[in-house]
Amino acid sequence: MDINKVIIIVLLLVAVVGYIRLYRHYRRNIKKVSFLFDAIDNGDFSFYFPTEKGNKEDKILHQSLNRIKLFLQHTREEQMEREKYYEQILNAVDTGIMVVDSHDNIMQHNQAALRLLDTDVLTHINQVKGKLKDEHLAKHETQAMLKDKHVRIIALSDVSHELSNQEVDSWIKLIRVLTHEIMNTITPVTSLSETLLKELGSEELYAAKSSSAEQAKLKQGLETIHKTGTELLAFVNNYRRFTHVPQPQPALFYVEPFLERMAMLCNHEVEIETAPKDLLAYADESLISHVVTNLLKNAVEAFNGLQSEPTTKASIRLHAYTNEQEAIIIDVSNNAGLIPDDIASHIFIPFFTTKPEGSGIGLSLSRQIMRVSGGSLSLHQDKAQGITTFRIIIP
């Protein structure tokens, strides 16, 4: 055989073998790269390409792939941290947020949305369609694109709290004006009647009067003026408390012993439940005690005012716990019957009362105390169980 042909054949064989080896090497490297992206796509960053063994080219490739993995892993961790950060921000706001797709599926929501819609789970808009029509909820909707999908971002706000604050501010301004004018008018009348009564009691004035009947009539009239003025001043001073709640002096205190002390002041058996047992609150204990005492007094009076014996055992319950925002909740409940809707809508209005001897200041003052303390006081009624609950929230 011609030597040139042999050389050509050998060279071709070498080229074929080299190509095959190169192709196999290429395929192995492609598989490694494909494996890296498949693992990353599945969120698996536990793999590692060895750099201690193998030829120089493999070591360089493995080092490069490991660097890509570390870079993408770091990027993914940063993205997850940002998502957690944004989620914490969303859960910290009082505005409810829902992200809804074109099929009305709820893709994302915050804790405020669950609270405002009074539900534990949000997956589809049909779950809360009726609640979204609540007049106390303000709804704002924005259109957006998310990953090439058309979505709606729905923001929910509780306007009842805002309206309540505005109403309280209006009442405070009105009461301040009224009490100022009444005090300015009544104080000199009361003072003058007291002075005249003293003068009328002197011997010289008695001797100057020609008729003891006239003296008695004059004295009786002055006493009536003085008594009425004094009672009116006491009445006004009672309402002035509503506009002059002292600035809270918050401090830490254990809730369970606090509730036990409140229950001892109540002339009725009270069931107490605290979870956890060592629950701590940071608030002005003196102001909160005024609120709890007033609610317990109202609960006892509710039983005393029943026209007939209750069909179930009379029960007053104090239940303290925390919500998802880590606020302290104290529920003061009783089964003395529900408050009619027409009355329930007015119970926090100053001066409103259904009791013959009531001043109408207790519940409005209690809510004002919670308001200046940064918390709230609200009424919740379980119509199925016939249980009335006043809920204190301490932030």
Secondary structure as the mmCIF struct_conf table of DSSP 4:
data_model
#
loop_
_struct_conf.conf_type_id
_struct_conf.id
_struct_conf.beg_label_comp_id
_struct_conf.beg_label_asym_id
_struct_conf.beg_label_seq_id
_struct_conf.end_label_comp_id
_struct_conf.end_label_asym_id
_struct_conf.end_label_seq_id
HELX_RH_AL_P HELX_RH_AL_P1 ILE A 3 ASP A 41
TURN_TY1_P TURN_TY1_P1 ASN A 42 GLY A 43
BEND BEND1 GLU A 52 GLY A 54
HELX_RH_AL_P HELX_RH_AL_P2 LYS A 56 ALA A 92
BEND BEND2 VAL A 93 THR A 95
STRN STRN1 GLY A 96 ASP A 101
TURN_TY1_P TURN_TY1_P2 SER A 102 HIS A 103
BEND BEND3 ASP A 104 ASP A 104
STRN STRN2 ASN A 105 ASN A 105
STRN STRN3 ILE A 106 HIS A 109
HELX_RH_AL_P HELX_RH_AL_P3 GLN A 111 LEU A 116
TURN_TY1_P TURN_TY1_P3 LEU A 117 ASP A 118
BEND BEND4 ASP A 120 ASP A 120
BEND BEND5 THR A 123 THR A 123
STRN STRN4 HIS A 124 HIS A 124
HELX_RH_3T_P HELX_RH_3T_P1 ILE A 125 VAL A 128
TURN_TY1_P TURN_TY1_P4 LYS A 129 GLY A 130
HELX_RH_3T_P HELX_RH_3T_P2 LYS A 131 LYS A 133
TURN_TY1_P TURN_TY1_P5 GLU A 135 HIS A 136
STRN STRN5 LEU A 137 LEU A 146
TURN_TY1_P TURN_TY1_P6 LYS A 147 ASP A 148
STRN STRN6 LYS A 149 ASP A 158
HELX_RH_AL_P HELX_RH_AL_P4 VAL A 159 LEU A 200
TURN_TY1_P TURN_TY1_P7 GLY A 201 GLY A 201
BEND BEND6 SER A 202 SER A 202
HELX_RH_AL_P HELX_RH_AL_P5 GLU A 203 ALA A 208
BEND BEND7 SER A 210 SER A 210
HELX_RH_AL_P HELX_RH_AL_P6 SER A 212 THR A 243
HELX_LH_PP_P HELX_LH_PP_P1 VAL A 245 PRO A 248
STRN STRN7 ALA A 251 TYR A 254
HELX_RH_AL_P HELX_RH_AL_P7 VAL A 255 MET A 264
TURN_TY1_P TURN_TY1_P8 LEU A 265 LEU A 265
BEND BEND8 CYS A 266 HIS A 268
STRN STRN8 VAL A 270 THR A 274
BEND BEND9 ALA A 275 PRO A 276
TURN_TY1_P TURN_TY1_P9 LYS A 277 ASP A 278
STRN STRN9 LEU A 280 ALA A 283
HELX_RH_AL_P HELX_RH_AL_P8 GLU A 285 ASN A 304
TURN_TY1_P TURN_TY1_P10 GLY A 305 GLY A 305
BEND BEND10 GLN A 307 SER A 308
BEND BEND11 THR A 311 THR A 312
STRN STRN10 ILE A 316 THR A 322
TURN_TY1_P TURN_TY1_P11 GLU A 324 GLN A 325
STRN STRN11 ILE A 328 ASN A 334
BEND BEND12 ALA A 336 ALA A 336
HELX_LH_PP_P HELX_LH_PP_P2 LEU A 338 PRO A 340
HELX_RH_AL_P HELX_RH_AL_P9 ASP A 341 ALA A 344
TURN_TY1_P TURN_TY1_P12 SER A 345 PHE A 348
BEND BEND13 ILE A 349 ILE A 349
TURN_TY1_P TURN_TY1_P13 PRO A 350 PHE A 351
BEND BEND14 LYS A 355 LYS A 355
TURN_TY1_P TURN_TY1_P14 PRO A 356 GLU A 357
BEND BEND15 GLY A 360 GLY A 360
HELX_RH_AL_P HELX_RH_AL_P10 GLY A 362 VAL A 372
TURN_TY1_P TURN_TY1_P15 SER A 373 GLY A 374
STRN STRN12 SER A 376 ASP A 382
TURN_TY1_P TURN_TY1_P16 LYS A 383 GLY A 386
STRN STRN13 ILE A 387 ILE A 394
#
